[in-house]
Amino acid sequence: MLKYKRIVFLLIKLVIIGCAFYFIHQKLISNELLSFQDLQQQLSILFSKNGWYLLLLLLFTDANWLLEIYKWQLLATVEQKTTYYEAYEQSLASLTTSIITPNRIGEYAVKALYFKKNSRKKIVALNFIGNLSQLTATSVFGLIGFIFIFLNFDIHFPSINIQKMFIAIAIVSLLYYAVKLTGISKIITIQFKKAIAYLEEVSFKFYIKILVISSVRYLIFSHQFYFLLRLFEIETNYFTLINLIFCSYFIASILPSLAIFDWALKGSIAVFMFNFIELNVLTIITVTTIMWLLNVAIPALLGSIFVLNFNFPKNE
């Protein structure tokens, strides 16, 4: 029986890795926003630049992930002492799994599986804090970006369709009462209260530290985006570009999607936002694709090694 369980477990890991590789391959080969030929042409332009610029571009990626891993190490250590390498393994393995799940929900499950059963709910809560701190940083800088855009550009809001708004409210109301009637809401409330009680034991200074790390990480990858625009010879002033980037990331963060389609979502939003200054669409799509490759695809491929080598904690 144990032998069969191991075989099934191995097959599950291979399916996860296979799906991740397939989706990344499809993203590069069958990209409706940017053909593979266009991507090759744009990359050749990028590689024609000074080698030091390309090294700096990679350093942005390294700094982004080094901070994310360090943040997770701090959070995980609240429950169980975790080394930097362990945090590195957990972060990349969870990324590989998350790219094939809605809103990266797989990240929560995989990170929790690295810990013993009695710690998993707490790990999920700590992971939520990490993601919430990143969303907070994105929202704060996004608000700054929107204030800048509203002050410097003529914004026309679309008219509200009352019928569609009514239907949306009705659907949300039905879902709410369906959850309430099935009793799921009680279970969620109980688990939520337990999570809050656990998180209240952690000092406020610790949360501020996590928020600072998230903010620095946000500034790193948003400036990586800015640096890429400069490499493609976009000469618009710094404050306009960086605030448009802030707005793009904020809108992308509040829209639900599969992480594997994150590139398409952010690409479409970036095209919309940068339309205010009439930037070339091909350049914007190329930049968002390169950002996705550097910060998601390549780390996810590395994480597949850890997915394959994953084992449950001892005695489980």
C-alpha positions in Angstrom: 0.0 0.0 0.0 2.8 2.4 0.9 4.5 1.6 -2.4 1.3 2.6 -4.3 1.0 5.8 -2.3 4.5 6.8 -3.2 3.8 6.1 -6.9 0.7 8.2 -6.8 2.5 11.0 -5.0 5.3 10.9 -7.6 2.7 11.1 -10.4 1.0 14.1 -8.8 4.4 15.9 -8.6 5.1 15.1 -12.3 1.7 16.4 -13.3 2.3 19.7 -11.5 5.7 20.0 -13.1 4.4 19.0 -16.5 1.6 21.5 -16.4 3.9 24.3 -15.3 6.3 23.6 -18.2 3.4 23.3 -20.7 1.9 26.6 -19.7 5.2 28.4 -19.8 5.9 26.9 -23.2 2.4 27.9 -24.5 3.0 31.4 -23.1 6.1 31.8 -25.2 5.0 30.0 -28.4 1.2 30.8 -28.6 1.2 34.4 -27.2 -1.7 36.3 -28.8 -0.3 39.6 -27.5 3.2 39.0 -28.7 4.3 36.5 -31.3 7.4 34.4 -30.7 9.1 36.1 -33.7 8.3 39.6 -32.3 9.7 38.5 -28.9 12.9 37.2 -30.5 13.3 40.5 -32.4 12.7 42.6 -29.3 15.1 40.5 -27.2 17.8 40.9 -29.9 17.3 44.7 -29.4 17.7 44.3 -25.7 20.8 42.1 -26.0 22.4 44.6 -28.2 22.7 46.9 -25.2 25.6 47.3 -22.9 26.3 44.1 -21.0 26.4 46.0 -17.7 22.8 47.0 -18.3 21.7 43.4 -18.7 23.6 42.4 -15.6 21.8 45.2 -13.7 18.5 43.8 -15.1 19.3 40.4 -13.6 20.3 42.0 -10.3 16.8 43.5 -10.0 15.4 39.9 -10.3 17.8 38.6 -7.7 17.1 41.4 -5.3 13.3 40.9 -5.8 13.5 37.2 -4.9 16.1 37.5 -2.2 13.8 39.8 -0.4 10.7 37.7 -1.0 12.5 34.6 0.4 13.8 36.5 3.4 10.3 37.8 4.1 9.0 34.2 4.0 11.8 33.0 6.3 10.8 35.6 8.9 7.1 34.7 8.7 7.7 30.9 8.8 10.1 31.3 11.7 7.2 32.7 13.8 5.8 29.1 13.9 9.0 27.0 13.3 12.6 27.9 12.9 13.3 28.0 9.2 16.7 28.5 7.5 17.1 30.7 4.4 17.6 27.7 2.2 14.4 26.1 3.5 12.5 29.3 2.8 14.1 29.4 -0.7 12.9 25.9 -1.4 9.4 26.5 -0.1 9.0 29.8 -2.0 10.1 28.5 -5.4 8.2 25.2 -5.0 5.0 27.0 -4.1 5.6 29.4 -7.1 5.8 26.4 -9.5 2.5 25.1 -8.2 0.8 28.4 -7.9 1.1 29.3 -11.6 -1.6 26.7 -12.5 -4.0 27.6 -9.7 -6.5 30.6 -9.5 -5.0 33.7 -7.8 -2.0 31.6 -6.8 -4.0 29.8 -4.2 -1.7 26.8 -4.6 1.1 28.8 -2.9 -0.8 28.5 0.5 -1.2 24.7 0.2 2.4 23.9 -0.8 4.0 26.1 1.8 1.8 24.5 4.5 2.7 21.0 3.4 6.3 21.6 4.3 5.2 21.8 8.0 3.7 19.4 10.4 -0.1 19.0 10.5 -0.6 20.9 13.7 1.2 23.9 12.2 -0.4 24.1 8.7 -3.3 26.4 9.5 -0.9 28.8 11.2 1.4 28.7 8.2 -1.5 29.6 6.0 -2.3 32.5 8.2 1.3 33.7 8.2 1.5 33.4 4.4 -1.7 35.4 4.2 0.0 38.2 6.2 2.9 38.1 3.7 0.6 38.5 0.7 -1.5 41.1 2.5 1.6 43.2 3.2 2.5 43.0 -0.5 -1.0 44.0 -1.5 -0.9 46.9 1.0 2.4 48.2 -0.5 0.9 47.8 -4.0 -2.3 49.7 -2.9 -0.4 52.6 -1.3 1.9 53.2 -4.2 -1.1 52.6 -6.6 -3.0 55.3 -4.8 -0.1 57.7 -5.2 0.0 56.7 -8.9 -3.7 57.4 -9.5 -3.4 60.8 -7.7 -0.6 61.7 -10.1 -2.6 60.5 -13.1 -5.8 62.4 -12.1 -3.8 65.6 -11.6 -1.9 65.4 -14.9 -4.2 63.7 -17.4 -7.8 64.2 -18.5 -9.6 61.1 -17.3 -13.1 60.2 -18.6 -15.0 57.7 -16.6 -17.2 55.2 -18.5 -21.0 55.5 -17.9 -22.4 53.0 -15.4 -24.8 50.3 -16.8 -27.5 50.1 -14.1 -28.8 46.8 -15.4 -25.4 45.1 -15.3 -24.7 46.6 -11.8 -28.1 45.2 -10.6 -27.3 41.7 -11.9 -23.9 41.8 -10.3 -25.4 42.8 -6.9 -28.0 40.0 -7.2 -25.4 37.4 -8.0 -23.2 38.4 -5.0 -26.2 38.4 -2.7 -27.2 34.9 -3.9 -23.7 33.6 -3.3 -23.7 35.2 0.2 -26.9 33.6 1.2 -25.9 30.2 -0.3 -22.8 30.2 1.8 -24.7 31.3 4.9 -27.4 28.6 4.5 -24.9 25.7 4.0 -23.2 26.6 7.2 -19.8 27.2 5.5 -19.8 30.8 6.8 -19.7 29.4 10.4 -16.7 27.2 9.7 -15.0 30.1 8.0 -15.8 32.5 10.9 -14.4 30.0 13.5 -11.2 29.4 11.5 -10.9 33.2 10.9 -11.2 33.9 14.6 -8.5 31.3 15.4 -6.2 32.8 12.9 -6.7 36.3 14.3 -6.0 35.1 17.8 -2.8 33.4 16.7 -1.6 36.5 14.7 -2.4 38.8 17.6 0.4 37.1 19.5 3.0 38.5 17.1 4.4 41.9 17.8 3.3 44.9 15.9 6.9 45.8 15.1 7.2 42.5 13.3 4.3 43.3 11.0 5.9 46.7 10.3 9.1 45.0 9.4 7.3 42.7 7.0 5.5 45.7 5.4 8.8 47.5 5.0 10.3 44.5 3.2 7.2 44.2 1.0 7.5 47.9 0.1 11.2 47.7 -0.8 10.5 44.6 -2.9 7.7 46.5 -4.7 10.0 49.4 -5.5 12.6 47.0 -6.8 10.3 45.2 -9.4 8.5 48.4 -10.3 11.8 50.1 -11.0 12.9 47.0 -13.0 9.9 47.7 -15.2 11.0 51.4 -15.5 14.6 50.3 -16.3 13.3 48.0 -19.1 11.3 50.9 -20.6 14.5 53.0 -20.6 16.4 50.2 -22.3 13.9 50.3 -25.0 14.6 54.0 -25.3 11.3 55.3 -23.8 12.2 58.9 -23.0 9.1 60.0 -21.0 10.0 61.6 -17.7 10.5 59.5 -14.6 7.5 60.5 -12.5 5.0 59.9 -15.3 6.4 56.4 -16.1 6.8 55.3 -12.5 3.2 56.4 -11.6 1.8 54.7 -14.6 3.6 51.5 -13.5 2.2 51.9 -10.0 -1.3 52.2 -11.4 -0.9 49.2 -13.7 0.3 47.0 -10.8 -2.5 48.1 -8.6 -5.3 47.3 -11.1 -3.7 43.9 -11.8 -3.5 43.1 -8.1 -7.3 43.5 -7.6 -8.4 41.5 -10.6 -8.7 37.7 -10.2 -6.8 35.5 -12.6 -4.7 32.4 -13.1 -1.1 33.2 -12.3 0.0 31.7 -15.6 -2.1 34.4 -17.3 -0.6 37.1 -15.1 1.5 38.2 -18.0 -1.6 38.7 -20.2 -3.5 40.6 -17.5 -0.6 42.9 -16.7 0.2 43.3 -20.3 -3.3 44.4 -21.2 -3.6 46.7 -18.2 -0.1 48.3 -19.0 -1.2 48.9 -22.6 -4.3 50.7 -21.4 -2.4 52.8 -18.8 0.5 53.7 -21.1 -2.0 54.7 -23.8 -2.2 58.0 -21.9 1.3 58.8 -23.2 0.8 56.9 -26.5 3.7 54.4 -26.0 4.3 51.7 -28.6 2.1 48.7 -27.8 4.7 46.2 -28.9 7.3 47.7 -26.5 4.8 47.6 -23.5 3.9 43.9 -24.2 7.6 43.0 -24.6 8.5 44.6 -21.3 5.7 42.9 -19.4 6.6 39.6 -21.0 10.3 40.0 -20.0 9.2 40.9 -16.5 7.1 37.7 -16.3 10.0 35.6 -17.6 12.5 37.0 -15.1 10.3 37.1 -12.1 7.9 34.2 -12.6 8.8 31.8 -15.4 12.5 31.2 -14.6 12.0 31.0 -10.8 9.1 28.6 -11.4 11.3 26.3 -13.6 13.9 26.3 -10.8 11.1 25.5 -8.3 10.1 22.4 -10.3 13.3 20.8 -8.9 12.0 21.3 -5.4 8.6 20.1 -6.3 10.1 16.8 -7.6 12.2 16.4 -4.4 9.4 17.3 -2.0 8.6 15.0 0.9 6.3 15.4 3.8 7.8 16.2 7.2 9.1 13.1 9.1 6.6 10.8 10.8 3.8 11.8 8.4 
